[in-house]
Amino acid sequence: MTQTKADLVKGVIEEVHLKNPKKERQQFLFPELDYAILTKRHATEYVDALFEIIKQTLENGEHVLISGFGKFQVKFKWARKGRNPKTGEDIILNSRRIVTFQYSSRLKDKINQGEDG
């Protein structure tokens, strides 16, 4: 199954709990009520802001390191000869920048954890 942006927003809503700045009497008796609910609109704004920061950082040619997850890197590829697979015609592929992802060892261990048992 593919994770979409909507799935990420739903996960942020479920995982992020904002402290409620205004304490009511019920919240002293039930501490779990001490959190304000994160709205879908705010969660979407947070996810969009995160993606925008990552995009801008990569556009500047910098790396993005997310601890425990991995590292996004911008790499340069020189122009080279290639071949059109449909026609077999030789072509020149332009130089370009690409984004690569290198996963962390913690992510690798988490993914492979289910295969052992």
C-alpha distances in whole Angstrom, upper triangle without the diagonal:
4,7,9,13,13,11,13,16,15,15,18,20,19,20,23,26,29,33,35,38,40,41,42,44,41,39,41,41,37,36,32,33,34,31,31,27,25,25,22,24,25,22,21,24,23,20,21,24,22,21,24,26,24,24,28,28,27,29,32,31,30,28,25,25,23,24,22,19,20,23,22,25,27,29,31,31,35,36,36,37,34,34,32,31,31,35,36,38,38,37,37,33,34,34,31,29,25,23,22,20,21,19,22,23,22,18,19,20,17,15,17,19,17,18,21,22
4,6,10,11,9,11,14,14,14,17,19,19,19,22,25,28,31,33,36,39,40,41,43,40,38,41,41,37,36,32,33,34,30,29,26,24,23,20,22,23,19,18,21,20,17,18,21,19,17,21,22,20,20,24,25,23,25,28,28,27,25,22,22,20,22,21,17,18,20,19,22,24,26,28,29,32,33,33,34,32,32,31,29,30,34,34,36,36,34,34,31,31,31,28,26,22,20,19,17,19,18,20,22,21,17,18,20,18,15,18,20,19,20,23,24
4,7,8,6,7,10,11,10,13,15,15,16,18,22,24,28,30,33,35,36,38,40,37,35,38,38,34,32,29,30,30,27,26,23,20,20,17,19,19,16,15,18,17,13,15,18,16,14,18,20,18,18,22,23,22,24,27,26,25,23,20,20,18,20,19,16,17,19,18,21,23,25,28,29,33,34,35,36,34,34,33,32,33,36,37,38,38,36,36,32,32,31,28,26,22,19,19,17,19,17,19,21,20,16,18,20,17,15,19,20,19,21,24,25
4,5,5,6,9,10,11,13,14,16,17,18,21,24,27,29,32,34,36,37,39,37,35,38,38,35,33,29,30,30,26,25,22,19,18,15,16,17,14,12,15,15,11,12,16,15,13,16,18,17,17,21,22,21,23,26,26,25,23,21,21,19,22,21,18,19,20,19,22,23,26,28,29,33,34,35,36,34,34,33,32,33,36,37,38,38,36,35,32,31,31,27,25,22,20,20,18,21,20,22,24,23,19,21,23,21,19,23,24,23,25,28,29
4,5,5,6,9,10,11,12,14,15,16,19,21,25,26,29,31,33,35,37,35,33,36,37,33,31,28,28,28,24,23,20,16,15,12,13,14,11,8,11,11,8,9,12,12,10,13,15,15,15,18,20,19,21,24,24,24,22,19,20,18,21,20,18,19,20,18,21,23,26,28,29,33,34,35,37,35,36,34,34,35,38,39,39,39,37,36,32,32,31,27,25,22,19,20,19,21,20,22,25,23,20,23,25,22,21,25,26,25,27,31,31
4,5,5,6,9,10,11,12,14,15,18,20,24,25,28,30,31,33,35,33,31,34,35,31,29,26,26,26,23,21,17,15,13,9,11,13,10,8,12,12,9,11,14,14,13,16,18,18,19,22,23,23,24,27,28,27,26,23,23,21,23,23,20,22,23,22,25,26,29,32,33,37,38,39,40,38,39,37,37,37,40,42,42,42,40,39,36,35,34,31,29,26,23,24,22,25,23,25,27,25,22,25,27,23,22,26,27,26,28,31,32
4,5,5,6,9,10,11,12,14,17,20,23,25,28,30,31,32,35,32,30,33,33,30,28,24,25,25,22,21,17,15,14,11,13,14,11,10,14,13,11,13,16,15,14,18,19,19,20,23,24,24,26,28,28,27,25,22,22,19,21,20,18,20,22,21,25,26,29,32,33,37,38,39,41,39,39,38,37,38,41,42,43,43,41,40,36,36,35,32,29,26,23,23,21,23,21,23,25,23,19,22,23,20,19,23,23,22,25,28,28
4,5,5,6,9,10,10,12,15,17,21,23,26,28,30,31,34,31,29,32,32,29,27,24,24,24,20,19,16,13,13,11,13,13,9,9,12,10,7,10,13,11,11,15,16,15,17,20,21,21,23,25,26,24,22,19,19,16,18,17,15,17,19,19,22,24,27,30,32,35,37,38,40,38,39,38,37,38,42,42,43,43,40,39,36,35,34,30,27,24,21,21,19,21,19,20,23,20,18,20,22,19,18,22,23,22,25,28,28
4,5,5,6,9,10,10,13,15,19,20,23,25,27,28,31,29,27,30,30,27,25,22,22,22,18,16,13,10,10,7,9,9,6,6,9,8,7,9,12,11,12,15,16,17,18,21,22,22,24,26,27,26,24,21,21,18,20,20,18,20,22,21,25,26,30,32,34,38,39,41,43,41,42,40,40,41,44,45,46,45,43,42,38,37,36,32,29,27,24,24,22,24,22,23,26,23,21,24,25,22,22,26,26,26,28,31,31
4,5,5,6,9,10,13,15,19,20,23,25,26,27,30,27,25,28,29,25,23,20,20,21,17,16,12,10,10,7,11,11,8,9,12,12,10,13,16,15,16,19,20,20,22,24,25,26,28,30,31,29,27,24,24,20,22,21,19,22,24,24,27,29,32,35,37,41,42,43,45,43,44,42,42,43,46,47,48,48,45,44,41,40,39,35,32,30,27,27,24,26,24,25,27,24,21,24,25,22,22,25,25,24,27,30,30
4,5,5,6,8,11,14,18,20,23,25,26,27,30,27,25,27,28,24,22,19,20,20,16,16,13,11,12,10,13,13,9,11,13,12,10,14,16,14,15,18,19,19,21,24,24,25,27,29,29,28,25,22,21,18,19,18,16,19,21,22,26,28,31,34,36,39,41,43,44,43,44,42,42,43,46,47,48,47,45,44,40,40,38,35,32,29,25,25,22,23,21,21,23,20,18,21,22,18,19,22,22,21,25,27,27
4,5,5,6,9,11,15,17,20,22,24,25,28,26,23,26,27,23,21,18,18,18,14,14,11,8,10,9,11,10,6,9,11,9,8,12,13,12,14,16,17,17,20,22,22,23,26,27,28,26,24,20,20,16,18,17,16,19,21,21,25,27,30,34,36,39,41,43,45,43,45,44,43,44,48,48,49,48,46,44,41,40,38,34,31,29,25,25,22,24,21,22,24,21,19,22,23,20,21,24,24,24,27,29,29
4,6,6,8,10,14,15,18,20,21,23,25,23,21,24,24,21,19,16,16,16,12,11,8,6,7,7,10,9,6,9,11,10,11,14,15,15,17,19,20,21,23,25,25,27,29,30,31,29,28,24,23,20,21,21,20,23,25,25,29,31,34,37,39,43,44,46,48,47,48,46,46,47,50,51,52,51,49,47,44,43,41,37,34,32,29,29,26,27,25,25,27,24,22,26,26,23,24,27,26,26,30,32,31
4,6,8,11,14,16,19,21,21,23,25,22,20,23,23,19,17,14,15,15,12,12,9,8,10,10,14,13,10,13,15,14,13,17,18,17,19,22,22,23,25,27,28,29,31,33,33,31,29,25,24,21,21,20,20,23,25,26,30,32,35,39,40,44,46,47,49,48,49,48,47,48,51,52,53,52,50,49,45,44,43,39,36,33,30,30,27,27,25,25,26,23,21,24,24,21,22,25,24,24,27,29,28
4,6,10,13,15,19,21,21,23,25,23,20,22,23,19,17,14,15,15,12,12,11,9,12,12,15,13,10,14,15,13,13,17,17,16,18,21,21,21,24,26,26,27,29,31,31,29,26,23,21,18,18,17,17,20,23,24,28,30,33,37,39,43,45,46,48,47,48,47,47,48,51,52,53,52,50,48,44,44,42,38,35,32,28,28,25,25,23,22,23,20,19,22,22,19,20,24,22,23,26,28,27
4,6,10,12,15,18,19,21,23,21,18,21,22,19,16,13,14,13,10,10,9,7,10,12,14,11,9,12,13,11,12,15,15,15,17,20,19,20,23,25,25,26,29,30,31,28,26,22,21,18,18,18,18,21,23,24,28,30,34,37,39,43,45,47,49,48,49,49,48,50,53,53,54,53,50,49,45,44,42,38,35,32,29,29,26,26,24,23,25,22,21,25,25,22,23,27,26,26,30,31,31
4,7,9,12,14,15,17,19,18,15,17,18,15,13,10,10,9,6,7,7,7,10,13,15,12,11,15,15,13,15,18,18,18,21,23,22,23,26,27,27,29,32,33,34,31,29,26,24,21,21,21,22,25,27,28,31,34,37,40,43,47,49,51,53,52,53,52,52,53,56,57,57,57,54,52,49,47,45,42,38,36,33,32,30,30,28,27,28,25,24,28,28,24,26,30,28,29,32,34,33
4,6,9,12,13,15,18,17,14,16,18,16,13,11,11,9,5,5,7,7,10,13,14,11,11,15,15,13,16,18,18,18,21,22,22,24,26,27,27,30,32,32,34,31,30,26,25,22,23,23,24,26,28,29,32,34,38,41,44,47,50,52,54,53,55,54,54,55,58,58,59,58,55,53,50,48,46,42,39,37,34,34,31,32,30,29,30,27,27,30,30,28,29,33,31,32,36,37,37
4,6,9,10,13,15,15,11,13,16,14,11,10,10,6,5,6,9,10,14,17,18,15,15,19,18,16,19,22,21,21,24,25,25,27,29,30,30,33,35,35,36,34,32,29,28,25,25,25,26,29,31,32,35,37,41,44,47,50,53,55,57,56,58,57,57,59,62,62,62,61,59,57,53,51,49,45,42,40,37,37,34,35,32,31,33,29,29,33,33,30,32,35,34,35,38,39,39
4,6,7,10,13,13,10,12,15,13,11,11,9,6,5,5,9,11,13,17,18,15,16,20,19,18,21,23,23,23,27,28,27,29,32,32,33,35,37,37,39,37,35,32,31,28,28,29,30,33,34,35,38,40,44,47,50,53,55,58,60,59,60,60,60,61,64,64,65,64,61,59,55,54,52,48,45,43,40,40,37,38,36,35,36,33,33,36,36,33,35,38,37,38,41,42,42
4,6,10,13,14,11,13,16,15,13,14,12,9,9,8,12,13,16,20,20,17,18,22,21,20,23,25,24,25,28,29,28,30,33,33,33,36,38,38,40,37,36,33,32,30,30,31,32,34,36,36,39,41,45,48,51,54,56,59,62,61,62,62,62,63,66,66,66,65,63,61,57,55,53,49,46,44,41,41,39,40,38,37,38,35,35,39,39,36,38,41,40,41,44,45,45
4,6,10,11,10,11,14,14,13,14,11,9,10,9,13,15,17,21,21,19,21,24,23,23,26,28,27,28,31,32,31,34,36,36,37,40,41,41,43,41,40,37,36,33,33,34,35,38,39,40,43,45,49,52,54,58,60,62,65,64,65,64,65,66,69,69,69,69,66,64,60,58,56,53,49,48,44,45,42,43,41,40,42,38,38,42,41,39,41,44,42,43,47,48,47
4,7,8,6,8,11,11,10,12,9,7,10,11,14,17,19,23,24,22,23,26,26,25,28,30,29,30,33,34,34,36,39,39,39,42,44,44,46,43,42,38,37,34,34,35,36,39,40,41,45,47,50,54,56,60,62,64,67,66,67,66,66,67,71,71,71,71,68,66,62,61,59,55,51,50,46,46,44,44,42,40,42,38,38,42,41,38,41,44,42,42,46,47,46
4,5,5,7,9,10,11,12,9,9,11,12,15,18,20,24,25,23,25,28,28,27,30,32,32,33,36,37,37,39,41,42,42,45,47,47,49,46,45,41,40,37,37,37,38,41,43,44,47,50,53,56,59,63,65,67,69,68,70,68,68,69,72,73,74,73,70,68,65,63,61,57,54,52,49,49,46,47,44,43,44,41,41,44,44,40,43,46,44,44,48,49,47
4,5,6,7,9,10,13,10,10,14,15,18,21,23,27,28,27,28,31,31,31,33,36,35,36,39,40,40,42,44,45,45,48,50,50,52,49,48,44,43,40,39,39,40,44,46,47,50,53,56,59,62,66,68,70,72,71,72,71,71,72,75,76,76,76,73,71,68,66,64,60,57,55,52,52,49,49,46,45,46,42,42,46,45,42,44,47,45,45,49,49,48
4,5,5,6,8,10,8,9,12,14,16,20,22,25,27,25,26,30,30,29,32,34,34,35,38,39,39,41,43,44,44,47,49,49,51,48,47,43,42,38,38,38,39,42,44,45,49,51,55,58,61,64,66,68,71,69,70,69,69,70,73,74,74,74,71,70,66,65,63,59,56,54,50,50,47,47,45,43,44,40,40,44,42,39,41,44,42,42,46,46,45
4,5,5,5,7,5,5,9,11,14,17,20,23,25,23,24,27,28,27,29,32,31,32,35,36,36,37,40,41,41,44,46,46,48,45,43,39,38,35,34,34,35,39,41,42,45,48,52,55,57,61,63,65,68,66,68,67,66,67,71,71,72,71,69,67,63,62,60,56,53,51,47,47,44,44,41,40,41,37,37,41,39,36,39,41,39,39,43,44,43
4,6,6,9,9,8,12,14,17,21,23,27,29,26,27,31,31,29,32,35,34,34,37,39,38,40,43,43,43,46,48,48,49,47,45,41,40,36,35,35,37,40,42,44,47,50,54,57,60,63,65,67,70,69,70,69,69,70,73,74,74,74,71,69,66,64,62,58,55,53,49,49,46,46,43,41,42,38,39,42,41,38,40,43,40,41,45,45,44
4,6,9,9,10,13,16,18,22,25,28,30,28,28,32,33,31,33,36,36,36,39,41,40,42,44,45,45,48,50,50,51,49,47,43,41,38,37,36,38,41,44,45,49,52,55,58,61,65,67,69,71,70,71,70,69,71,74,74,75,75,72,71,67,66,64,60,57,54,51,50,47,47,44,42,43,39,39,42,41,38,40,43,40,40,44,44,43
4,5,6,8,11,13,15,19,22,25,27,25,25,29,30,28,30,33,33,33,36,38,37,39,41,43,42,45,47,48,49,46,44,40,38,35,34,33,35,38,41,42,46,49,52,55,58,61,64,65,68,66,67,66,66,67,70,71,72,71,69,67,64,62,60,57,53,51,47,47,44,43,40,39,39,36,36,39,37,34,37,39,37,37,41,41,39
4,5,5,8,12,14,17,20,23,25,23,23,27,27,26,28,31,30,30,33,35,34,35,39,40,39,41,44,44,45,42,40,37,35,32,31,30,32,35,37,39,43,45,49,52,55,58,61,63,65,64,65,64,64,65,68,69,69,69,66,65,61,60,58,54,50,48,44,44,41,40,38,36,36,33,33,36,35,32,34,37,34,35,39,39,38
4,5,7,10,11,14,17,20,23,21,20,24,25,23,25,28,28,28,31,33,32,33,36,38,37,39,42,43,43,41,39,35,33,30,29,28,29,33,35,37,40,43,47,50,52,56,58,60,62,61,62,61,60,62,65,65,66,66,63,62,58,57,55,51,48,46,42,41,38,38,35,34,34,31,30,34,33,29,32,34,32,32,36,37,35
4,5,8,10,13,16,19,21,19,19,23,24,23,25,28,28,28,31,32,32,34,36,38,38,40,42,43,44,41,40,36,35,31,31,30,31,35,37,38,42,44,48,51,53,57,59,61,63,62,63,62,61,62,66,66,67,66,64,63,59,58,56,52,49,46,43,43,40,40,37,36,37,33,33,36,35,32,34,37,35,35,39,40,38
4,7,10,13,16,19,21,19,19,23,23,21,24,27,26,26,29,31,30,32,35,36,36,38,40,41,42,39,38,34,33,29,29,29,30,33,35,37,40,43,46,49,52,56,58,60,62,61,62,61,61,62,65,66,67,66,63,62,58,56,54,51,47,45,42,41,39,39,36,35,36,32,32,36,35,32,34,37,35,36,39,40,39
4,6,9,12,15,17,15,15,19,19,18,20,23,23,23,26,27,27,29,31,32,33,35,37,38,39,36,35,31,30,27,27,27,27,30,32,33,37,39,43,46,49,52,54,56,59,57,59,58,57,59,62,62,63,62,60,58,54,53,51,47,44,42,38,38,35,36,33,32,34,30,30,33,33,30,32,35,33,33,37,38,37
4,6,9,13,14,12,13,16,17,16,18,21,21,21,24,26,26,28,30,31,31,34,36,36,38,36,34,31,30,27,27,28,28,31,32,33,36,39,42,45,48,51,53,55,58,56,58,56,56,57,60,61,62,61,58,57,53,51,50,46,43,41,37,38,35,36,34,33,35,32,31,34,34,31,33,36,34,35,38,40,39
4,6,9,11,10,10,14,15,14,16,19,19,20,22,24,25,26,28,30,30,32,34,35,37,35,33,30,29,26,27,27,27,30,31,32,35,37,41,44,46,49,51,53,55,54,55,54,53,54,57,58,59,58,56,54,51,49,48,44,41,39,36,36,33,34,32,32,34,30,29,33,33,29,31,34,33,33,36,38,37
4,7,8,7,7,10,11,11,13,15,16,16,19,20,21,23,25,26,27,29,30,32,33,31,30,26,26,23,24,25,24,27,28,28,32,34,37,40,42,46,48,50,52,50,52,50,50,51,54,55,55,55,52,51,47,46,44,40,37,35,32,33,30,31,30,29,32,29,27,31,31,28,29,32,32,32,35,37,37
4,5,5,6,9,10,11,12,14,15,17,19,20,21,23,24,26,27,29,30,32,34,32,31,27,28,25,26,27,26,28,29,29,32,34,37,40,42,46,47,49,51,50,51,49,49,50,53,54,54,54,51,50,46,45,44,40,37,35,32,33,31,33,31,31,33,31,29,32,33,30,30,34,33,33,36,39,38
4,6,5,6,9,10,10,12,14,15,16,18,20,21,22,24,26,27,28,30,32,31,29,26,27,24,26,26,24,27,28,27,30,32,35,38,40,43,44,46,48,46,47,46,45,46,49,50,51,51,48,47,43,42,41,37,35,32,30,30,29,31,29,30,32,30,27,31,32,28,29,32,32,32,35,37,37
4,6,5,6,9,10,10,12,14,15,16,18,20,21,22,24,26,27,29,31,29,29,26,27,24,27,27,26,27,28,27,30,31,35,37,39,42,43,46,48,46,47,45,45,46,49,50,50,50,47,46,42,41,40,36,34,32,29,30,29,31,30,31,34,31,29,32,34,31,31,34,35,34,37,40,40
4,5,5,6,9,10,10,12,14,15,16,19,20,21,23,24,25,27,29,28,27,24,24,22,24,25,24,26,26,26,29,30,33,36,38,42,43,45,48,46,48,46,46,47,50,51,51,51,48,46,42,41,39,36,33,31,28,30,28,30,29,29,32,29,28,31,32,29,30,34,33,34,37,39,39
4,5,5,6,9,10,11,12,14,15,17,18,20,21,23,24,26,28,26,25,21,22,19,21,22,20,23,23,23,26,28,31,34,36,40,41,43,45,44,45,44,44,45,48,49,49,48,46,44,41,39,38,34,31,29,26,27,25,27,25,26,28,26,24,27,29,26,26,30,30,30,33,35,35
4,5,5,6,8,10,11,12,14,15,16,18,20,21,22,24,26,25,24,21,22,20,22,23,21,23,23,22,25,26,30,32,34,37,39,41,43,41,42,41,41,42,45,46,46,46,43,41,38,36,35,31,29,27,24,25,24,26,25,26,29,27,25,28,29,27,27,30,31,31,33,36,36
4,6,5,6,9,10,10,12,14,15,16,18,20,21,22,24,23,23,20,21,19,22,23,22,23,23,22,25,25,29,31,34,37,38,41,43,42,43,42,42,43,46,47,47,46,43,41,38,36,35,31,28,27,24,26,24,27,26,27,30,28,26,29,31,28,29,32,33,33,36,38,39
4,5,5,6,9,10,11,12,14,15,17,18,20,21,23,21,21,17,18,16,19,20,18,20,20,20,22,24,27,30,33,36,38,40,43,41,43,42,42,43,46,47,47,46,43,41,38,36,34,30,27,26,23,24,22,24,23,24,27,25,23,26,28,25,26,30,30,31,33,36,36
4,5,5,6,9,10,11,12,14,16,17,18,20,22,20,19,16,17,15,17,18,16,18,18,17,20,22,25,28,30,33,35,37,39,38,40,39,39,40,43,43,44,43,40,38,35,33,32,28,25,23,20,21,19,21,20,21,25,23,21,24,26,23,23,27,28,28,31,33,34
4,5,5,6,9,10,10,12,14,15,16,18,20,19,19,16,18,16,20,21,19,19,19,17,20,21,24,27,29,32,33,36,38,37,38,37,38,39,41,42,42,41,38,36,33,31,30,26,23,22,19,21,20,22,22,23,27,25,23,26,28,26,26,30,31,31,33,36,37
4,5,5,6,9,10,11,12,14,15,17,19,17,17,14,16,15,18,20,18,19,18,17,19,20,24,26,29,32,34,36,39,38,40,39,39,41,43,44,43,42,39,37,34,32,30,26,23,22,19,21,20,22,22,23,27,25,23,27,29,27,27,31,32,32,35,37,38
4,5,5,6,9,10,11,12,14,16,17,15,15,11,13,12,15,17,15,15,15,14,16,18,21,24,27,30,32,34,37,36,38,37,38,39,42,42,42,41,38,36,32,31,29,25,22,20,17,18,17,19,18,19,23,22,20,23,25,23,23,27,28,29,31,34,35
4,5,5,6,9,10,11,12,14,16,15,14,11,13,13,16,18,15,15,14,12,15,16,19,22,24,27,29,31,34,33,35,34,34,36,38,39,39,37,35,33,29,27,25,22,19,17,14,16,15,18,18,19,23,22,20,23,25,23,23,27,28,29,31,34,35
4,5,5,6,8,10,10,12,14,14,14,12,15,15,18,20,18,18,16,14,16,16,19,21,24,27,29,31,34,33,35,34,35,37,39,39,39,38,34,32,29,27,25,21,18,17,15,17,17,20,21,22,26,25,23,26,29,27,27,30,32,33,35,37,39
4,5,5,6,9,10,11,13,11,12,9,12,12,16,18,17,16,14,12,14,15,18,21,24,27,29,32,34,34,36,36,37,39,41,41,40,39,36,33,30,27,25,21,18,17,15,17,16,19,19,20,24,24,22,25,27,26,26,30,31,32,34,37,38
4,6,5,6,9,10,11,10,9,7,10,10,14,16,14,13,11,9,11,12,15,18,21,24,26,29,32,31,33,33,34,36,38,38,38,36,33,31,27,25,23,19,16,14,11,13,13,15,16,17,21,21,19,22,24,23,23,27,28,30,31,34,36
4,5,5,6,9,10,10,10,9,13,14,18,20,17,15,13,10,11,11,14,16,19,22,24,26,29,29,31,30,32,33,35,35,35,33,30,28,24,22,20,16,13,12,10,13,14,17,18,20,24,24,22,24,27,26,26,29,31,32,33,36,38
4,5,5,6,9,9,11,10,14,15,19,21,19,18,15,12,13,12,15,17,20,23,25,27,30,30,33,33,34,36,38,38,37,35,32,29,25,23,21,17,14,14,13,15,16,19,20,22,26,26,24,27,30,29,29,32,34,35,37,39,41
4,5,5,7,6,7,7,11,13,16,19,17,15,12,10,10,10,13,15,19,22,24,27,30,30,33,33,34,36,38,38,37,35,32,29,26,23,20,17,14,13,11,14,14,16,18,19,23,24,22,25,27,27,27,30,32,34,35,37,39
4,5,5,5,6,7,11,13,17,19,17,14,11,8,7,6,10,12,15,18,21,23,27,27,29,29,31,33,35,34,33,31,28,26,22,20,17,14,10,10,8,10,12,14,17,18,22,23,21,23,26,26,26,28,31,32,33,36,38
4,5,7,10,11,15,17,21,23,20,18,15,12,10,8,11,12,15,18,20,23,26,26,29,29,30,32,34,34,32,31,27,24,21,18,16,12,9,10,10,13,15,18,20,22,26,27,25,27,30,30,29,32,34,36,37,39,42
4,6,9,11,14,17,20,23,21,19,15,13,11,9,12,13,16,18,21,24,27,28,31,31,33,35,37,36,35,33,29,26,23,20,17,14,11,12,12,15,16,19,21,23,26,27,26,28,31,31,31,33,36,37,38,41,43
4,7,10,13,16,19,22,20,17,13,10,8,6,8,10,13,16,18,21,25,26,29,29,31,34,35,34,33,31,27,24,21,18,15,12,9,10,10,12,14,16,19,20,24,25,24,26,29,29,29,31,34,36,36,38,41
4,7,10,13,16,19,17,14,11,9,7,7,10,12,16,19,22,24,28,28,31,32,34,36,38,37,36,34,31,27,24,22,18,15,12,12,11,12,13,14,17,18,21,23,22,23,26,27,27,29,31,34,34,36,39
4,6,10,13,15,14,11,7,6,5,7,10,13,16,19,23,25,28,28,31,32,33,36,38,37,36,34,31,28,25,23,20,17,13,12,9,10,10,11,13,14,18,19,18,20,23,23,23,26,28,30,31,33,35
4,7,10,12,11,8,6,5,7,9,13,16,19,22,25,28,31,31,33,34,34,37,39,38,38,36,33,31,27,25,22,19,15,14,10,11,9,10,12,12,16,17,16,18,21,21,21,24,25,28,29,31,33
4,6,9,8,6,4,6,9,12,15,18,21,25,28,30,33,33,35,36,36,39,41,40,40,38,36,33,30,28,25,22,18,16,13,12,10,9,10,10,13,13,13,15,18,18,19,21,23,25,27,28,30
4,6,5,5,6,8,12,15,18,21,24,28,31,32,35,35,37,37,37,40,42,42,42,40,38,36,32,31,28,25,21,19,15,14,11,11,9,9,12,11,11,14,16,15,16,19,20,23,25,26,28
4,5,6,8,11,14,18,20,24,27,30,33,35,38,37,39,40,40,42,45,44,45,43,41,38,35,34,31,28,24,22,18,16,13,12,10,8,10,9,10,13,14,14,16,18,19,21,23,24,26
4,6,9,13,16,19,22,26,28,31,34,36,38,37,39,40,39,42,45,44,45,43,41,39,35,35,32,29,25,23,19,17,13,11,8,6,8,6,6,10,10,10,12,15,15,18,20,21,23
4,7,10,13,17,19,23,25,29,31,33,35,34,36,36,36,38,41,40,41,40,38,36,32,32,29,26,22,20,16,14,10,9,6,5,8,7,6,9,11,10,11,14,15,17,19,21,23
4,7,10,14,16,19,22,25,28,29,32,31,33,34,34,36,39,38,39,37,35,33,29,28,26,23,19,16,13,10,7,6,4,5,8,9,8,10,12,13,13,15,17,20,21,22,25
4,6,10,12,16,19,22,25,27,29,29,31,32,32,35,37,36,37,35,33,30,27,26,23,20,16,14,10,8,6,5,6,7,11,12,11,13,16,16,16,19,21,23,24,26,28
4,7,10,13,16,20,22,24,27,26,29,29,30,32,35,34,34,32,29,27,23,22,20,16,13,10,7,6,5,7,9,11,14,16,14,15,19,19,18,21,23,25,26,28,31
4,6,10,13,16,19,21,24,24,27,28,29,31,33,32,32,30,27,25,21,20,17,14,10,8,6,5,6,8,11,13,17,18,17,18,21,22,21,23,26,28,28,31,33
4,7,10,13,16,18,22,22,25,26,27,29,31,30,30,27,24,22,18,16,13,10,6,6,5,6,9,11,15,17,20,22,21,21,25,25,24,27,29,31,31,34,37
4,7,10,13,15,19,19,22,24,25,28,29,28,27,25,22,19,16,14,11,9,6,5,6,7,10,12,16,18,21,24,22,22,26,27,26,27,31,32,32,34,37
4,7,10,12,16,17,20,22,23,26,27,26,25,22,19,16,13,11,7,6,4,6,9,10,14,16,19,22,25,27,26,26,29,30,29,31,34,36,35,38,41
4,7,9,12,13,17,18,20,23,24,22,21,18,16,13,10,9,5,5,6,7,11,12,15,17,21,24,26,29,27,27,31,32,30,31,35,36,35,38,41
4,6,10,12,16,18,20,23,23,21,20,17,14,11,9,7,4,7,9,11,14,15,19,21,25,27,30,33,31,30,34,35,34,35,38,40,39,41,44
4,7,9,13,15,18,20,20,19,17,13,11,7,5,5,4,8,11,13,16,18,22,24,27,30,33,35,34,33,37,38,36,37,41,42,41,43,46
4,6,10,13,15,18,18,16,14,11,9,6,5,7,7,11,13,15,18,19,23,25,28,31,33,36,34,33,37,38,36,37,40,41,40,43,46
4,7,10,13,16,15,12,11,7,6,5,6,9,11,14,17,17,21,22,25,27,30,34,36,38,36,35,39,40,37,38,42,43,41,44,47
4,7,9,12,12,9,9,6,5,6,6,10,12,14,17,17,20,21,24,26,29,33,35,37,35,34,37,38,36,36,40,41,39,42,45
4,6,9,8,6,6,4,6,8,9,13,15,17,20,20,23,23,26,29,31,35,37,39,37,35,39,40,37,37,41,41,40,42,45
4,6,6,5,5,6,7,10,10,14,17,18,21,20,23,24,27,29,32,36,38,40,37,36,39,40,37,38,41,41,40,43,45
4,6,5,8,9,10,13,13,17,19,20,22,21,24,24,27,29,31,35,37,39,36,35,38,38,35,36,39,39,37,40,43
4,6,8,11,12,15,15,19,22,22,25,24,26,27,30,32,34,38,40,42,39,37,41,41,37,38,42,41,40,43,45
4,5,9,11,14,15,19,22,23,26,26,28,29,32,34,37,41,42,45,42,40,44,44,41,42,45,45,43,46,48
4,7,9,13,14,18,21,22,25,25,28,28,31,33,36,39,41,43,41,39,43,43,40,41,44,44,42,45,48
4,6,10,12,16,19,21,24,24,28,28,32,34,37,40,42,45,42,41,44,45,42,43,46,46,44,47,50
4,7,10,13,16,19,22,22,26,27,30,32,35,39,41,43,41,39,43,44,41,42,45,46,44,47,50
4,6,10,13,15,19,20,23,24,28,30,33,37,39,42,39,38,42,43,40,41,45,45,43,46,49
4,6,9,12,16,17,21,22,26,28,32,35,37,40,38,37,41,41,39,40,44,44,43,46,49
4,7,9,12,13,17,19,22,25,28,32,34,36,34,33,37,38,35,37,40,41,40,43,46
4,6,10,12,16,18,22,25,28,31,34,36,34,34,37,38,36,38,41,42,41,44,47
4,7,10,14,16,20,22,26,28,31,34,32,32,35,36,34,36,39,40,40,42,45
4,7,10,13,17,19,23,26,29,31,29,29,33,33,31,33,37,38,37,40,43
4,7,10,13,16,20,22,26,28,26,26,30,30,29,31,34,35,35,38,41
4,7,10,13,16,20,23,25,22,23,26,27,25,27,30,32,31,34,37
4,7,10,13,16,20,21,19,20,23,23,22,24,27,29,29,31,34
4,7,10,13,16,18,16,16,20,20,19,21,24,26,26,28,31
4,6,10,13,14,12,13,16,17,16,18,21,22,22,25,28
4,7,10,12,10,10,14,15,14,16,19,21,21,23,26
4,7,8,6,7,10,11,11,13,15,17,18,20,22
4,5,5,6,9,10,11,12,14,17,18,19,22
4,5,5,6,9,10,10,12,15,16,16,19
4,5,5,6,9,10,10,14,15,16,18
4,5,5,6,9,10,12,14,15,17
4,5,5,6,8,11,12,13,16
4,6,5,6,9,10,11,13
4,6,5,8,10,11,13
4,6,7,8,10,12
4,6,5,7,10
4,6,6,8
4,6,6
4,6
4
